Amino acid sequence: MSKALATARRIADEVLFPTAAAVDVADRVPPGHLDLLAEQSFYGLASPQSTLDVPDYQTVQRIVETFAGGCLTTAFVWVQHHGAVMAVAESRNETLRTAYLADLTTGAVRAGLAAGAATRPGPPLLRATPADGGWIFDGTAPWVTGWGMVDVLHIAARDDNDLLVWALLDAAENAAITTTPVELIAVQASRTVTMKVEQLFVPNEKVTSTVSLAKHLEGDLESVRFTGSLALGVAGRAARLADIDHAELDAARDVLHHASHSEVPQARAAVAELALRTAAALVVHDGSRAMLPREHGQRLLREAGFLLVFGSRPEIKTALLDRLTS
């Protein structure tokens, strides 16, 4: 086991899990949780400047799984940081890379994500229009996580030719950006908001990349594989609490980690369904006390329900419905 994964397990078991029930009903993730992940270099998990002992991608996935099994809400806020790290690291915008990569790697600057409004099927909810020296963003991002806990937002808007424009913006309200809190049945302390964007000028200096929607979708399933580890974390914690054999969990993890590109949606559906079923088993195992506030059974069951739809895609939805209704 790598030193980084061992450290992640210690944090999950000794810091995150003991306070997960309290975080579940809190207004936000405790700053100390996210500060600890930064102090231990976990904000640099996806950075080429990382100092973590992470020998392979499977270890990265196990770290995500481990934190999710400690406290899904904390992991949910933290995990969305890494898209910005990779985007800045790979960007041709040298000025942006110089200004942000080191601080994103250490967690001195923390990032959120607003992508679905431009990348989901159908007309974009967040539209990009060319302007002198940059772009105008206009529309709505329905799901933006970590508001008030992140410093910058990695955001995508789409133009009339299905070109995605990705930018790194300050995560703060202004004359062009307003937010409305979203009430969720799980991970409420993630401070997820709906963000309205009205005629926001985004200078080229803030653009990390432009890419066709079709090209983006070719690589999108890797993000689906990555976030599938959240469901494995919930399933693993429920299995431990209910004293359920881990053989099925281990098998599902192996399939997700090694699935071919075309197999990822089925593998992602399998781990989401496993999390739901294992959390339900924990509720049965604990009996009526599982329905009490701050009990892990009801919390994990709600979190498993949340993960049925978080980061989903049409292929995953179809696969899940087949599993749940067959």
Order of alpha helices (4+ residues) and beta strands (2+ residues): alpha-alpha-alpha-alpha-alpha-alpha-alpha-beta-alpha-beta-beta-beta-beta-beta-beta-beta-alpha-alpha-alpha-alpha-alpha
